[in-house]
């Protein structure tokens, strides 16, 4: 295994890093710890930007995150909350098992793991995508399991083609075609060997795959759900309380037995014809605790208000901007302790996310000269 680089200890260009944090907060202001997470990932990803095209985006979602990675910067009036489900207070009759890939129409469905982003109302989205800066890269192909997210992604103009596809099945794209593959969902897949054999097939010999993955330390030790579950007796509890279940939203169960540690990832890469050329880690234990909570309890009400203000004419839009700016300013300051790690106070903490760059075993890749700076 090659040594890992820790994102909070990377200070390649602090001005650019701070700009990225603000840009991510602009898009994710109602879930600001997600912006911290993505900004830390970008400390690794930025070392490979701009990537070489043509590129594939496996698990593209609605495309906004990928657009940001490609250098897009959105106007403050555009964010991820223009077209998501407004959740009612009514009780749901849905069982929590398997609800993750379903739209959350009610608040208790959201707390069981339902996804309000799966809702899509085209007229609430189309024509409202405003760039302050256009993407510097684009993707020849993107795919996602959710049809509604694919329809959103098509409107960004970031992809030549976007399809609904299951990453556990053969991909309907030609062999030896892509110079770059990016994915932030590989760790979700049940059949990872199938996925990486497909990646090997579709990559050119000089191609590179860039990916992130959750680490199993989240399930075992760090998540609030894990802490409570592992200490029920000492906490005087007989079962996990409702508040902890609502914070978790079924996230631990959704990836149960799916997460790999870095050594296991390395073994998978080697088994499928790849070799690791860069290894990064990010999101410390304490930063993950911020992410684990991340205004999840207020999100249904916050997102509803953010949408309804836009229906109140110019005054509503102005109030929404002021609310958004205040929240961005607050969390930009708060996240510096985790993002820039002053004094190295997180140095001894475990990290909860892994970032990998891999290439075909024994081949020369377009990223070789990049990683030569670090290894």
Buried (B, 14 or more C-beta within 10 A) or exposed (E): EBEBBBBBBBEEEEEEBBEBBBBBBBBBBBBBBBBBBBBBBBBBBBBBBEBBBBBBBBBBBBBBBBBBBBBBBBEBEBBBBBBBBEBBEEEBEBEBEEBBEBBBBBBBBBBBBBBBBBBBEEEBBBEBBEBEEEBEBBBBBBBBBBEBBBBBBBBBBBBEEBBEBEBBEEBEBEEEBBBBBBBBBBBBBEEBEBBBBBBBBBBBEBBBBBBBBBBBBBBEEBBBBBBBBEEEEEEEEEEBEEEBBBBBBBBBBBBEEBBBBBEEBBEBBEEBBBBBBBBBBBBBBBBBBBBBEBBBBEBBEBBBBBBEBBEEEEEBBEEBEEBBEEBBEEBBEBBBBBBBBEEEEBEEBBBBBBBBBBBBEEBEBBBEEBBEEEE
